[in-house]
């Protein structure tokens, strides 16, 4: 079989003018989709057009990868369980600068681009901020010309599709791959064997050195699927590689011939379950095992792939840290640390010390949480069953670390217990955050406050042992997706005023400051916001059959439903405002629509109960003619990237009200402020830095600080004292507790009210009065239209620091030590 002569392989870059695109669409409709214009559905046109865009991505993609090899570039590998990339079609058009040409080409074919846009499914590869952050980072890595790759799992089903029935969250399968995904490339030739279970065989070589082989057990195949990630107007296209689980032996013909049809495919089913569903409910032991399998599955395949690529051009593993940087996005991929040790020692026969030095120089870890219950741990016995060799390696890593720690703190058993990877006091569990810290050369928090708390509280002892290892890199968002694409009206207004360079360099948006006092610009800014509100109102009417008055204040809280994010505090305020309207109907109240959105984890009982309470309160208010024209509450189901892109441009007031010290950063706060919403928030996460950058007069801060909460807990917090002394608060809680919003089941929400009055871990009751006061202050500003618009413009103008381009630049300089390849 003859080999292809690569030097003789030539192809012409496809054209990007409207005629070329029109011709390509027609060709793909016939030759790829197999339809003609007379029989083609809208979906057929969408698929044909997507292939046209994909063709142009491929050209840039291939050239980018060749360029990386030519420069022998150091590459960044971003390992994440989630990549919430949303829709790719419009993002690709804008980043490749062919949006206008495509719009014109489709129009000549009698097709409107907006129609096709709405047919694309969101890529359901995440459930919240973690996955959306990873997607922003991929965009910035490509836009900055950094050689970067994302690695994750190609989940067949997303977390779930949320539906609201009788006020309750119902989880339905989120089958985002129900139609072909035109943006991915299956790579059946790129596949790796992944082992689970089995046993470890130990032997000695002729020199007496001990070796270990992990043998037997079950084997699953990881197959690669590639998705191109384009940078903004720079022809760089990076790669997101996702792994799909395939059976090693998928069909038992003997059993089938014996009539045991189900048993004949049971191996295939069990294997492919690994990439079936994002985050299965881990309340059962079986699902806990599946979660750990998912983590190891994608980590093992990714590291094997990284080493394969490294060995294409390099021979010595000592060069690995100079050519490879691996970022662990939270602890989900932390098993990569013992896996790298296994590959270096068991497969490439390195001694412990050089293998450990390479491993720690390659890995870095991003921490995303301060909540103890969210710091991932795994029972030792599950590791022993599924990953016996990795348990050995973790134990050895821990033994060596504790020896060093013991030398510094002789006789101090308490610090050994606190820092050990193995938590001996809680049923013997592996602390994955400890493993990630010990095995990485850098650890970063994601906001100034979060990183400070990591160093001085959560990982205080580690910070003393590894001075300088824990640093801060504040999160950011990509302005391409979250302003340029999501808010076309505001993007055009900004570009007309200051030019388009802000899209590539968000620091340029500061030039808008000089226009904040300009009444003509204020009016145009306000008109864009009003158009976005009208668009959202139409979508709500169409999809939810609910009327929303676009002249009301749009007051928005969209994020995962969690007690620490305090949707309850917002709801208490809404009930207090409802009572005010009943008591003083003629007072000068600001008419407002309070929009909630977000999913609760399937096993999170309290969060799901909060969703039901929101909907019950909304029903009561909606059906009360005395207030329904001045106050409305609406829960928007199935919050995802596309829904966020519809809501965020229309928002005027942004609720960022988490308990101080519990939100690591937040990125929804950044998206809303960039789009001209004023923030009402606590001094938590990135709100602190937003307060510094936007200015105290342009953000509504309230509530306890982290120091206040520490002091309050030390004194002995008693929520009932607040309840007894505040008649407004007491009335709200009593209405909920006594069934005002659930007359058919008066005790429905006693779990919520009892928890608050007896514990209130998240200080909802303590912050209520301050929250209501700052809400009133915001209302007074809103009544002054010119002043509100001035502050909204300054919010947009002062968000330049919160670009993910700045974030990635800091990662590149402080952690990865990589340079752009142009």
C-alpha positions in Angstrom: 0.0 0.0 0.0 1.6 3.3 -1.1 2.0 6.2 1.3 0.6 9.6 0.6 3.1 12.2 -0.4 2.2 15.0 2.0 4.2 17.6 0.1 2.0 16.8 -3.0 -1.2 17.2 -1.0 -2.8 20.5 -1.9 -6.2 22.0 -1.4 -7.8 25.4 -2.0 -9.2 27.4 0.8 -13.0 27.8 0.4 -14.3 31.3 -0.4 -16.1 33.5 2.1 -18.1 35.8 -0.1 -21.9 35.4 -0.3 -21.7 33.7 -3.8 -19.2 31.1 -2.6 -21.3 30.4 0.6 -24.5 30.2 -1.4 -23.0 27.7 -3.8 -21.6 25.6 -0.8 -25.0 25.5 0.9 -26.7 24.3 -2.2 -24.0 21.6 -2.7 -24.2 20.4 0.9 -28.0 20.3 0.7 -27.8 17.9 -2.2 -24.6 15.9 -1.6 -24.4 15.8 2.2 -28.0 15.9 3.3 -29.5 14.3 0.2 -32.3 16.7 -0.4 -33.3 19.4 -2.9 -34.9 22.7 -2.1 -38.4 21.3 -2.8 -38.2 18.6 -0.2 -35.8 20.2 2.3 -37.1 21.0 5.8 -35.7 23.9 7.9 -33.6 21.3 9.8 -32.1 20.1 6.5 -31.1 23.6 5.6 -29.6 24.1 9.1 -27.5 20.9 8.7 -26.4 21.9 5.2 -25.4 25.4 6.3 -23.6 24.0 9.4 -21.5 21.8 7.2 -20.6 24.9 5.1 -19.3 26.6 8.2 -17.6 23.5 9.4 -15.7 23.2 6.1 -14.3 26.6 6.7 -13.4 25.8 10.3 -11.6 22.6 9.2 -9.2 24.6 6.9 -8.2 26.9 9.7 -8.1 24.0 12.2 -5.7 21.9 10.1 -3.4 24.8 9.5 -3.4 25.7 13.2 -2.4 22.2 14.2 0.4 22.1 11.6 1.6 25.4 12.9 1.9 24.1 16.4 4.0 21.2 15.2 6.2 23.5 13.1 6.9 25.7 16.2 7.3 22.7 18.5 5.0 24.6 20.8 4.3 24.0 24.4 0.6 23.0 24.7 -2.0 23.6 27.3 -4.4 20.8 28.1 -7.6 21.8 30.0 -9.1 18.8 31.8 -12.7 19.4 32.8 -15.8 17.2 33.4 -17.9 20.0 31.9 -17.8 22.2 28.8 -21.0 24.1 28.5 -20.3 25.5 25.0 -23.9 26.0 24.1 -24.6 26.5 20.4 -21.8 26.8 17.9 -23.3 28.1 14.7 -23.5 31.9 15.3 -20.3 31.8 17.5 -18.4 30.3 14.5 -19.8 32.9 12.0 -18.8 35.8 14.2 -15.4 34.5 15.2 -14.6 33.8 11.5 -16.0 37.2 10.5 -18.4 35.7 7.9 -21.7 36.5 9.6 -22.8 39.2 7.2 -21.8 37.2 4.1 -23.7 34.2 5.4 -26.8 36.2 6.2 -26.8 37.6 2.6 -26.2 34.2 1.0 -29.0 32.5 2.9 -31.4 35.4 2.2 -30.8 34.8 -1.5 -31.8 31.2 -1.0 -35.0 32.3 0.8 -33.7 31.3 4.2 -33.4 33.5 7.3 -30.4 32.9 9.5 -32.4 33.5 12.7 -34.7 30.6 11.7 -31.8 28.2 11.5 -30.1 29.5 14.7 -33.1 28.5 16.7 -33.0 24.9 15.5 -29.5 24.1 16.9 -29.4 22.2 20.1 -27.3 23.5 23.0 -24.3 21.1 23.6 -25.4 19.8 27.0 -22.0 19.1 28.4 -22.3 20.9 31.7 -24.7 22.1 34.3 -23.6 25.5 35.5 -20.7 27.9 36.1 -17.9 25.3 36.0 -18.7 24.2 32.4 -19.5 27.7 31.1 -16.2 28.9 32.5 -14.4 26.1 30.7 -16.1 27.1 27.5 -15.1 30.8 28.0 -11.6 29.7 28.6 -11.5 27.7 25.4 -12.7 30.7 23.4 -10.0 32.9 25.0 -7.2 30.4 24.6 -8.0 30.2 20.8 -8.5 34.0 20.5 -5.1 34.6 22.1 -3.4 32.1 19.7 -2.4 29.8 22.6 -1.9 26.2 21.7 -4.6 24.6 23.7 -6.8 21.6 23.9 -9.9 20.8 26.0 -10.5 17.2 27.2 -13.8 15.9 28.6 -16.5 13.4 28.1 -19.0 13.3 25.2 -22.1 12.8 27.4 -24.9 11.4 25.3 -27.4 13.0 27.7 -26.9 16.3 29.6 -27.6 16.6 33.3 -31.3 16.7 32.5 -34.0 18.8 30.8 -35.9 20.7 33.4 -39.7 20.8 33.2 -42.0 22.4 35.8 -45.2 20.4 36.6 -47.5 21.6 39.4 -44.7 23.9 40.5 -42.2 21.0 40.9 -39.0 20.3 39.0 -39.3 17.3 36.8 -36.2 15.8 35.2 -36.4 14.6 31.7 -33.6 13.2 29.5 -31.6 15.9 27.7 -30.8 14.2 24.5 -28.9 16.9 22.7 -27.5 14.4 20.2 -31.0 13.3 19.0 -30.0 14.7 15.6 -26.6 14.5 14.1 -24.1 16.9 15.6 -22.5 18.7 12.6 -19.7 20.2 14.8 -18.0 17.0 15.9 -15.6 14.7 14.1 -15.7 11.0 15.2 -12.1 9.6 15.5 -12.5 5.8 15.6 -8.8 5.5 15.0 -8.1 7.4 18.2 -9.1 5.0 20.9 -7.6 3.7 24.2 -8.3 0.9 26.5 -9.4 1.9 30.0 -9.2 -0.7 32.8 -11.4 -1.0 35.9 -11.1 -3.5 38.8 -8.6 -6.4 38.4 -5.5 -6.7 40.6 -2.0 -5.5 40.9 0.8 -7.9 40.2 4.2 -7.1 41.8 7.6 -8.5 40.5 11.3 -7.7 40.6 13.6 -7.2 37.7 17.2 -8.5 37.5 18.5 -5.5 39.5 16.1 -6.1 42.3 13.8 -3.1 41.4 10.1 -3.6 42.2 7.7 -3.3 39.3 3.9 -3.3 39.2 1.4 -4.5 36.6 -2.3 -3.7 36.8 -4.0 -6.7 35.2 -7.3 -8.4 34.6 -10.6 -6.6 35.5 -12.9 -5.0 32.9 -11.9 -3.0 29.9 -13.8 -0.2 28.2 -12.7 1.6 25.0 -12.5 5.4 25.0 -13.1 6.8 21.4 -12.3 10.4 20.5 -14.7 13.0 19.1 -13.2 16.3 18.1 -14.9 19.7 18.1 -13.2 22.8 16.6 -13.0 25.9 18.7 -12.3 29.1 16.7 -10.5 32.1 18.0 -11.8 35.6 17.2 -10.7 36.8 13.7 -7.3 35.3 13.9 -7.7 32.0 11.9 -6.6 30.0 15.0 -8.9 27.0 15.6 -8.1 24.8 18.6 -9.6 21.5 19.5 -12.0 20.1 22.1 -11.6 16.4 22.3 -14.4 14.5 24.1 -14.3 10.8 24.9 -17.2 8.4 24.3 -17.3 5.0 26.0 -17.5 1.9 23.7 -17.6 -1.7 24.7 -14.4 -3.8 24.4 -16.5 -6.8 23.6 -20.0 -5.5 22.8 -21.9 -8.6 21.7 -22.0 -12.2 22.9 -23.1 -14.2 19.9 -23.4 -17.5 21.8 -25.9 -16.0 24.3 -27.8 -14.4 21.5 -28.1 -17.8 19.7 -29.3 -19.4 22.9 -32.1 -16.9 23.1 -30.6 -14.7 25.8 -31.0 -11.5 23.9 -30.7 -9.1 26.8 -27.7 -10.8 28.3 -26.0 -10.8 24.9 -25.6 -7.0 25.0 -25.3 -6.4 28.7 -21.5 -5.8 28.5 -22.1 -3.2 25.8 -24.7 -1.5 27.9 -22.6 -1.4 31.1 -19.6 -0.1 29.2 -21.4 2.7 27.4 -23.2 3.9 30.6 -19.9 5.6 31.4 -20.6 8.4 28.9 -24.3 8.2 29.0 -25.4 10.9 31.5 -23.7 13.9 33.0 -23.4 13.6 36.7 -25.8 10.7 37.6 -27.5 11.2 41.0 -24.9 9.8 43.4 -27.2 8.9 46.2 -26.7 5.2 45.5 -23.5 3.2 45.7 -23.8 2.1 42.1 -24.0 5.7 40.9 -21.0 6.7 43.1 -19.0 4.0 41.3 -20.2 5.3 38.0 -19.1 8.9 38.8 -15.6 7.7 39.7 -15.5 5.6 36.5 -16.4 8.7 34.5 -13.6 10.7 36.1 -11.0 8.0 35.6 -12.3 7.1 32.1 -11.7 10.6 30.6 -8.5 11.3 32.5 -6.8 8.0 31.5 -7.7 8.5 27.8 -6.6 12.1 27.9 -3.2 11.4 29.5 -2.5 8.6 27.0 -3.5 10.9 24.2 -1.3 13.7 25.6 1.7 11.4 25.8 1.1 10.0 22.3 1.2 13.6 20.9 4.3 14.4 22.9 6.2 11.3 21.6 5.4 12.4 18.1 8.3 14.9 18.2 10.1 14.1 21.5 12.0 11.2 22.9 12.8 12.1 26.5 10.1 12.3 29.2 12.3 14.8 31.0 11.2 17.3 28.4 7.5 16.8 29.2 7.1 19.8 31.6 8.6 22.1 29.0 6.1 21.0 26.3 3.0 20.1 28.3 0.9 22.0 30.9 -2.2 20.3 32.3 -4.8 22.3 34.1 -7.2 20.4 36.5 -10.6 22.2 36.4 -11.7 21.4 40.0 -11.0 18.0 41.6 -13.0 15.9 39.1 -9.9 15.2 37.1 -7.5 15.0 40.1 -7.1 11.2 39.6 -4.8 12.3 36.7 -2.0 12.8 39.2 -1.7 9.1 40.3 -2.5 8.1 36.7 0.4 10.1 35.4 2.6 8.4 38.0 1.3 5.0 36.9 2.1 5.7 33.2 5.5 7.1 34.0 6.5 4.3 36.3 4.7 1.2 35.2 4.7 1.8 31.4 7.8 4.0 30.9 9.8 2.5 33.9 10.8 5.8 35.6 11.9 5.7 39.2 9.6 7.4 41.7 11.5 10.7 42.2 11.9 11.7 38.5 8.3 10.6 37.8 7.1 12.7 40.7 9.1 15.7 39.7 7.7 15.5 36.1 4.1 15.1 37.4 4.2 18.0 39.8 5.8 20.3 37.2 3.1 19.4 34.6 -0.1 19.7 36.7 -1.8 22.7 38.2 -5.2 22.8 39.9 -8.0 25.3 40.0 -10.1 25.2 43.2 -13.7 26.3 42.8 -15.3 25.9 46.2 -14.9 26.7 49.9 -17.8 24.6 51.0 -16.5 21.6 52.9 -19.4 19.4 51.6 -18.4 20.3 48.0 -14.7 19.3 48.4 -14.8 15.9 46.7 -13.9 12.8 48.7 -14.1 9.1 47.7 -14.4 6.1 50.0 -11.2 4.1 50.0 -13.1 0.8 49.4 -14.5 2.1 46.1 -11.0 3.0 45.0 -9.8 -0.4 46.0 -12.4 -2.1 43.9 -12.2 0.0 40.8 -8.6 1.5 40.8 -6.4 -0.7 42.9 -3.1 0.5 41.5 -4.1 4.1 41.9 -4.9 3.5 45.6 -1.4 2.1 46.1 0.1 5.2 44.4 -2.1 7.6 46.5 -1.1 5.8 49.6 2.6 6.2 48.7 2.2 9.8 47.7 0.6 10.4 51.1 3.2 8.4 53.0 6.0 10.5 51.5 4.2 13.8 52.0 3.4 13.0 55.7 7.1 12.1 56.3 8.1 15.5 55.1 5.4 17.2 57.1 6.4 15.2 60.2 10.0 16.5 59.9 8.7 20.1 60.0 6.1 19.4 62.8 7.6 16.6 65.0 5.0 15.0 67.3 2.1 17.1 65.9 -0.3 14.4 65.0 -3.1 16.9 64.6 -1.6 18.6 61.5 -0.8 15.2 60.0 -4.5 14.3 60.3 -5.6 17.7 58.9 -3.4 17.5 55.8 -3.4 13.8 55.1 -4.9 12.8 51.7 -6.7 10.0 53.6 -9.4 11.2 56.0 -9.3 8.5 58.7 -12.0 10.0 60.8 -14.9 9.8 58.3 -15.0 6.2 57.1 -11.6 6.4 55.4 -12.0 8.6 52.5 -9.6 10.1 49.9 -9.6 13.9 49.9 -9.2 14.8 46.2 -8.4 18.4 46.9 -5.5 17.4 49.1 -4.2 15.1 46.3 -4.5 17.9 43.8 -2.7 20.4 46.0 0.2 18.0 46.8 0.5 16.9 43.1 0.5 20.3 41.5 3.1 23.1 41.2 0.4 25.8 41.4 -3.1 26.0 42.9 -5.3 29.0 42.1 -8.5 30.4 43.5 -10.9 32.2 41.2 -11.4 35.6 42.9 -9.4 37.7 45.3 -11.6 36.9 48.3 -11.8 33.2 47.4 -8.0 32.9 47.1 -7.5 34.8 50.4 -9.9 32.4 52.2 -8.1 29.4 50.6 -4.8 30.7 51.9 -5.9 31.8 55.3 -8.7 29.4 56.2 -9.6 26.3 54.0 -6.0 25.4 53.1 -4.2 27.5 55.7 -1.8 24.6 56.7 -1.0 23.8 53.0 -0.3 27.5 52.4 2.3 27.4 55.2 3.8 24.2 54.0 3.9 25.4 50.3 4.4 29.1 50.5 3.6 30.8 47.2 1.9 27.7 45.7 -1.7 29.1 46.2 -2.3 32.1 44.0 -5.2 34.1 42.7 -6.5 34.3 39.1 -9.9 36.0 39.0 -12.3 34.4 36.6 -13.6 36.1 33.5 -16.1 35.8 30.7 -15.6 35.9 26.9 -17.0 39.2 25.6 -17.5 37.5 22.2 -20.2 35.1 23.5 -21.6 37.3 26.3 -21.9 40.7 24.6 -20.9 40.6 21.0 -23.0 37.6 20.2 -25.7 37.7 22.9 -26.5 41.4 22.7 -26.2 42.5 19.1 -28.0 45.8 19.7 -25.7 46.9 22.5 -22.6 45.6 20.6 -23.5 47.7 17.6 -24.1 50.8 19.8 -20.7 50.3 21.5 -18.8 49.7 18.2 -20.4 52.8 16.7 -19.3 54.9 19.7 -15.7 53.6 20.3 -14.9 51.2 17.4 -14.8 47.4 17.4 -11.5 46.8 19.2 -13.2 46.1 22.5 -14.3 42.7 21.1 -10.7 41.6 21.0 -9.5 43.7 23.9 -12.3 44.4 26.5 -10.1 46.9 28.3 -11.0 49.3 25.4 -14.6 49.4 26.6 -13.5 51.8 29.3 -13.8 54.5 26.6 -17.6 54.4 27.2 -17.1 56.2 30.5 -17.0 59.5 28.8 -20.4 58.9 27.3 -22.2 58.0 30.6 -23.3 61.6 31.1 -24.3 62.1 27.5 -28.1 62.3 27.4 -28.3 61.2 23.7 -26.1 58.2 24.3 -28.1 57.4 27.4 -31.3 57.4 25.4 -29.8 55.0 22.8 -28.5 52.8 25.5 -31.9 52.7 27.1 -33.6 52.0 23.8 -31.4 48.9 23.3 -32.3 47.7 26.8 -36.0 48.2 26.1 -35.8 46.3 22.8 -34.1 43.4 24.6 -36.9 43.5 27.3 -39.5 43.4 24.6 -37.8 40.5 22.8 -37.7 38.5 26.1 -41.3 39.3 26.9 -42.3 37.9 23.5 -40.3 34.7 24.1 -41.9 34.3 27.5 -45.3 34.7 26.0 -44.5 32.2 23.2 -42.9 29.5 25.3 -44.6 29.9 28.7 -47.9 31.5 27.7 -47.3 34.2 30.4 -47.6 37.9 29.8 -44.8 40.2 31.0 -45.0 43.9 30.8 -41.7 45.1 29.3 -42.1 48.5 31.0 -41.6 46.9 34.5 -38.2 46.6 36.1 -36.6 43.3 35.1 -35.1 41.9 38.3 -33.1 38.8 37.6 -31.6 35.9 39.5 -30.5 33.0 37.2 -28.1 30.4 38.5 -28.0 26.9 40.0 -30.6 26.5 42.8 -28.6 26.1 46.0 -29.2 27.3 49.6 -26.0 29.3 49.7 -27.0 31.2 46.5 -30.0 32.2 48.5 -32.9 32.3 46.1 -34.9 32.1 49.3 -33.7 35.6 50.4 -34.9 37.0 47.0 -38.2 35.3 47.4 -38.7 36.6 51.0 -38.1 40.1 49.6 -40.7 39.4 46.9 -43.3 38.4 49.5 -42.5 41.5 51.6 -43.0 43.7 48.5 -46.3 41.8 47.9 -47.4 42.6 51.4 -46.5 46.3 51.0 -48.7 46.5 47.8 -51.6 45.0 49.7 -51.1 47.3 52.7 -50.4 50.5 50.8 -51.7 50.1 47.2 -51.5 53.8 46.5 -47.8 54.2 47.4 -45.2 54.9 44.7 -44.0 51.3 44.1 -41.6 50.4 41.3 -43.4 47.8 39.1 -41.1 44.8 38.7 -40.9 41.4 37.3 -38.7 39.1 39.3 -37.2 36.4 37.1 -35.8 33.1 38.5 -34.0 30.4 36.5 -31.8 27.5 37.4 -31.8 23.7 38.0 -31.6 21.9 41.3 -29.6 18.7 41.5 -31.9 15.7 41.3 -31.1 14.5 44.8 -31.1 17.9 46.4 -34.4 17.9 48.3 -34.2 21.4 49.7 -33.3 23.0 46.4 -36.3 21.3 44.7 -38.6 22.5 47.5 -37.3 26.0 47.0 -38.3 25.8 43.3 -41.8 24.7 44.3 -42.1 27.5 46.7 -41.1 30.0 44.1 -43.8 28.7 41.8 -46.4 28.7 44.5 -45.7 32.3 45.5 -45.7 33.2 41.8 -49.2 31.6 41.4 -50.7 33.5 44.3 -49.3 36.9 43.2 -50.3 36.2 39.5 -53.9 35.5 40.5 -54.2 38.5 42.8 -55.7 41.4 40.7 -54.7 43.9 43.4 -51.0 43.5 42.6 -50.5 41.5 39.4 -50.0 44.6 37.3 -47.2 45.8 39.6 -45.4 42.7 40.8 -44.8 39.4 38.9 -42.7 36.4 39.7 -41.7 34.0 37.0 -39.6 30.9 37.1 -38.1 30.2 33.6 -37.5 26.5 33.2 -34.5 24.7 31.8 -32.0 27.5 32.2 -29.1 26.9 29.7 -26.7 28.9 27.6 -29.2 29.9 25.0 -31.8 30.9 27.7 -29.1 32.9 29.4 -28.4 34.7 26.1 -32.0 35.7 26.0 -32.4 36.8 29.6 -29.1 38.6 30.4 -29.3 41.4 27.7 -32.8 42.2 29.1 -31.9 42.3 32.8 -31.8 45.6 34.6 -31.1 44.4 38.2 -28.8 41.5 38.9 -29.2 39.5 42.1 -25.8 38.2 43.3 -26.8 37.5 46.9 -24.8 34.5 48.0 -23.8 34.2 51.7 -20.4 36.0 52.0 -17.5 33.6 51.8 -19.4 30.8 50.0 -19.4 31.8 46.3 -15.9 31.2 44.9 -16.3 33.8 42.1 -19.4 33.7 40.0 -19.5 34.6 36.3 -23.2 35.4 36.0 -22.5 38.5 37.9 -20.0 39.5 35.2 -22.3 38.7 32.3 -25.2 40.7 33.7 -23.0 43.8 34.6 -21.3 43.8 31.2 -24.8 43.9 29.6 -25.7 47.0 31.7 -27.5 45.5 34.7 -26.8 47.0 38.1 -25.8 44.4 40.7 -27.4 44.0 44.0 -25.0 41.7 46.0 -23.0 40.7 49.0 -19.3 41.1 49.4 -18.7 37.6 48.1 -16.7 36.1 45.3 -16.0 38.4 42.4 -18.5 40.9 43.6 -15.7 42.3 45.8 -13.6 43.1 42.7 -16.6 44.3 40.8 -17.3 46.7 43.6 -13.7 48.0 43.3 -13.8 48.3 39.5 -17.3 49.6 39.0 -17.3 51.9 41.9 -19.3 51.8 45.2 -22.0 54.2 43.8 -22.8 51.9 40.8 -23.4 48.7 42.7 -25.8 47.9 45.6 -23.9 46.1 48.3 -25.6 44.8 51.5 -25.3 42.2 54.2 -22.8 40.5 56.4 -19.2 40.2 55.4 -17.1 37.1 55.9 -15.7 38.7 59.1 -19.2 39.5 60.3 -20.3 35.9 59.8 -17.3 34.5 61.6 -17.9 36.8 64.6 -21.7 36.0 64.6 -21.0 32.3 64.6 -18.5 32.7 67.4 -21.0 34.6 69.5 -23.7 32.0 68.8 -26.1 32.9 66.0 -29.8 32.8 67.0 -32.0 33.4 64.0 -35.2 33.4 66.1 -34.1 36.7 67.6 -34.2 38.4 64.2 -37.5 36.7 63.5 -39.0 38.0 66.8 -37.7 41.5 66.4 -38.6 42.1 62.7 -42.4 42.2 62.0 -41.9 42.3 58.3 -39.7 39.2 58.3 -42.0 37.4 60.8 -45.0 38.0 58.6 -43.2 36.6 55.6 -42.0 33.4 57.3 -45.4 32.9 59.0 -47.2 33.1 55.7 -44.9 30.4 54.3 -45.0 28.2 57.4 -48.8 28.4 57.8 -49.7 27.5 54.2 -50.7 30.9 52.8 -49.0 29.9 49.5 -50.0 26.2 49.8 -53.5 26.1 51.3 -54.1 22.6 50.0 -51.1 21.4 52.0 -50.4 24.0 54.8 -47.3 22.2 56.2 -45.6 21.8 52.8 -42.8 24.3 53.5 -42.2 23.6 57.2 -38.9 22.0 56.3 -37.7 25.3 55.0 -39.0 27.5 57.8 -37.9 25.2 60.6 -34.5 24.9 59.0 -34.2 28.7 58.9 -35.5 29.4 62.4 -33.5 26.7 64.1 -30.2 26.9 62.1 -30.1 29.2 59.1 -26.6 28.1 58.1 -26.6 30.5 55.1 -27.8 33.6 57.1 -30.9 34.3 55.1 -32.7 35.7 58.2 -29.7 37.7 59.3 -29.3 39.5 56.0 -33.0 40.0 55.2 -33.4 43.6 56.7 -30.2 44.9 55.0 -31.4 43.3 51.7 -34.8 44.9 51.8 -33.2 48.3 52.6 -30.8 48.1 49.6 -33.6 47.0 47.4 -35.5 50.1 48.3 -32.4 52.2 47.6 -32.2 50.6 44.1 -35.8 51.4 43.5 -35.2 55.1 44.3 -32.4 55.2 41.7 -34.6 53.4 39.1 -37.3 56.1 39.4 -34.6 58.5 38.1 -34.3 57.2 34.6 -31.3 59.3 33.6 -29.3 58.4 36.7 -30.1 54.7 36.3 -28.9 54.8 32.7 -25.7 56.6 33.7 -24.9 53.9 36.2 -25.8 51.2 33.8 -23.4 52.6 31.2 -20.6 52.8 33.8 -21.3 49.2 34.7 -20.7 48.1 31.1 -17.7 50.5 30.7 -15.9 49.3 33.8 -16.1 45.5 33.2 -12.9 45.3 31.0 -11.0 43.6 33.8 -13.4 40.7 33.8 -12.6 39.4 30.3 -11.5 35.7 30.2 -8.8 37.0 27.9 -7.2 38.7 30.8 -7.7 35.6 32.9 -6.1 33.3 30.4 -3.2 35.7 29.9 -2.6 35.4 33.7 -2.7 31.6 33.5 -0.3 31.6 30.6 2.2 33.8 32.4 1.9 32.7 36.0 1.2 28.9 35.7 1.5 27.4 32.2 4.5 29.4 30.9 3.2 29.2 27.3 3.5 31.7 24.5 1.1 32.4 21.6 1.8 30.9 18.2 0.5 33.3 15.6 
